[in-house]
Amino acid sequence: ETGVTQSPTHLIKTRGQQVTLRCSSQSGHNTVSWYQQALGQGPQFIFQYYREEENGRGNFPPRFSGLQFPNYSSELNVNALELDDSALYLCASSFPPGTSGGASETQYFGPGTRLLVL
Amino acid sequence: AQTVTQSQPEMSVQEAETVTLSCTYDTSENNYYLFWYKQPPSRQMILVIRQEAYKQQNATENRFSVNFQKAAKSFSLKISDSQLGDTAMYFCAFMKPYGGSQGNLIFGKGTKLSVKP
């Protein structure tokens, strides 16, 4: 069984640039969620994708956008990078919404992408 | 809105001893899920244990167990026979069931646990 993978592991960008982060879900999972974790904080929910559509969104501006592909992998795109976007970006996968026994509520995380904006 | 509070920023324990990490939450929901995740210095968030609110029995996973007090909105994690590999940040998290949520976990700020030899 393959776990959640993310790429790249580290990234350095300058303010105003755009970045794309990638995530492959765990085998058997078709729902992907993205979180931002600032230093010393708990993760904050950005959005979730299911069936290639955004299924829910946290309190993040529209310059944070995403995609999900037919193979369930996902991208997080951030435009017009700001210094405060420097963080660890975590991807998590889960079974589809409504799967019984708490399976859809249980999310499994990848190793994260560390983004530094200068 | 739901909130999760972890009141212990840092804790330490001697190897082989037992430690309890605290978590409280606020919600008006009757049915929900609670989780403990571990994040070692390698950064990967690892699921430790899950509790369904409708189950009265406390969840256990090997050396890890929880004390779930629904009325008090308390969800503590007990680690028995602590090992050096348990050194990590521990996050408590809450989720409403699908149909009442966006699919998002709500995390506390974490407790940094150090296991000393």
Interface residues (C-beta under 8 A of the other chain):
Chain A: T31 S33 Y35 G40 Q41 G42 P43 Q44 F45 Q48 Y50 N55 G56 R57 G58 L88 L90 A92 S94 P97 G98 G102 S104 E105 T106 Q107 Y108 F109 G110 P111 G112 R114
Chain B: V4 Y33 F35 Y37 S42 R43 Q44 M45 I46 L47 R50 E52 F91 A93 M95 P97 Y98 G99 S101 Q102 G103 N104 L105 I106 F107 G108 K109 G110
